[in-house]
Amino acid sequence: MRDMSEIVGTHDLLLVTLDTLRYDVAAELTSAGRTPTLRGLLPDGRWERRHTPGSFTYAAHAAMLAGFLPTPARPGPHPHPRLFAARFPGSETTASGTWVFDAPDLPAGLAKIGYHTVCVGGVGFFNKLSPLGSVLPGLFTESHWEPRFGVTDPDSLAHQIDRVGEVMRRLPPDRRLFLLLNVAALHQPNWFYLAGATRDQGDSRESHAAALRYVDRQLGRLFALMRRPCFVIVCSDHGTAYGEDGHHGHRLGHDVVWTVPYGEFVLA
């Protein structure tokens, strides 16, 4: 585990949530060299297999933004130490390398020490069109969402990265940044990323993989926009089912939903 006291305050922080990305699809594509941007940045070119704290977007992000990132999905003794943790008595997952904050959520904790906190949303829980859709973006000092960032636009991530570029150009050089980018492209509908697919055929594991290939083609531009040094976490918030054991979608307790890809690295 990294000593986050050496990261927080000295690095910008970027959390990229690849909404709905399944671990098995991510691992297969990376192993086959089909996602070269991610393969070139992930430690040893591989995703870490983890378990999400929530089976759908709102629950998972609420947990992650309180410091409960996906947990390593491997046997071993409890506890699993966390990178970030709100201060509260009796925490078994706060370790010597954990950055501890006195606030109810990570964006507020980072803002207290001078970080500018920004959210560029994707799926509906970030759209600010309702009280519920305003909760997660409301945790940040600055937040952005518009329809072209959402699930129905086939070039949503390119539009989101354009907005990130605008944010970066306005950021004072002496101000540290915490940026959450919630990527909507993998969420249904994603059939339009697969050549030859039609709306009537609907989404599939194959179109999910095609969406990830699209995302990987865009991410190089995102990382190029980031100032150095920048500590990056790229992960999924949950997976989704395409008929496994009769299950479809997420917000349910199946391995393809609970198991997610996770990676962290420093852009230096």
Buried (B, 14 or more C-beta within 10 A) or exposed (E): EEEBEEBBEEBBBBBBBBBBBBBBBBBBBBEEEBBBBBBEBBEEBBBBBBBBBBBBBBBBBBBBBBBBBBBEBEEEEEEBEBBBBBEEEEBEBBBEBBBBBEBEBBBBBBBEEEBBBBBBBBBBBBBBEEEEBBBBBEBBBBBBBEEBBBBEBBEBBBBBBBBBBEBBEEBEEEEBBBBBBBBBBBBBBBBBBBEEBEEEEBBBBBBBBBBBBBBBBBBBBBBEBBBEEBBBBBBBBBBBBBEBEEBBBBEBEBBBBBBBBBBBBEBE
